[in-house]
Amino acid sequence: MPRSCCAIAVLLLAWAPVAAPQTITATLQGTVADPTEAVIPGALVTVVNTATNAQFVTESNAAGRFVAPSLQPGPYRVVVEAEGFKRVERIGLVLAVEQTAQIQVVLEVGAVTEVVEVSAEAPLLESTTSSMGQVIDNQKIINLPLNSRNPYRLALLVPGVSGRISDVFNGGRILVNGGRPGTNIWFAPEVSTTPDPMNGG
């Protein structure tokens, strides 16, 4: 597998008697309001992946809320417009695997042809799930040595991960934040989901 095309998403899960379904996508949700904090229903929300130009289009509901589910991790731009308000473009958003991010969009009164551009100045909030995940992106894979070209060694770059990696299937042992080895789930783009191959058993 070419190193320049490889990305590993390591999803770190706390041990539980019954594991909840996991995904390798992200969700962006938020609220549209005016400067007085009155919510704006029916606002058109366009979420654009700036790396692939893929778009997700939705509208804010009666409570001013919108949800864009099942987004591929990566960089995004969000465009919000409503009649009687200036259009807002929020740029610089980056979504990670298994993230549910929250944003608030404030529309100013004016013509929709006027555009207000807002740069993401702080990390997106995550308040709806206790899942932890980390993406090892292409740049890290290119720049860091990868002993024996075993992608599972990248897991040791994640804070809280320890153990040993084996080049033999099922021959290693990875511990995440003190959890049992068999409670981790691994994802690789365009590869089917499998249980943790380093389960020590």
URNOR-V699514 format. One line per field, one symbol per residue. phi: phi as a letter, one per 30 degrees, with the letter a starting at -180 (. if undefined). burial: + if it has 9 or more other ideal C-beta (glycine too) atoms within 8 Angstrom, else -. A space follows every 10 residues. Layout:
phi->???
burial->???
This chain:
phi->.dddccbccc cccddbebdd ebbccbbcba bcbcddiddc diddccccdd dcidbbcabd ddcicbbcch cdeldbbccb badibddccc cidbcceicc ccbbccccdl ddddbccbcd cbeddbbcbc dbbbccdedd dddcdbdihc ddddddddej cbkbccdcei ccaccchidd edccbcbbei bddbdedcci c
burial->-----+++++ +++------- -+-+++++++ ++++----++ +-++++++++ -------+++ ---+++-+-- +-++++++++ ++--++++++ +-++++++++ +++-+-++-- -+---+---+ ---+-+---- ++++++-+-+ +----+---+ ++++++-+-- +-+-+----- -++++++-+- ++++++++-- -----++++- -
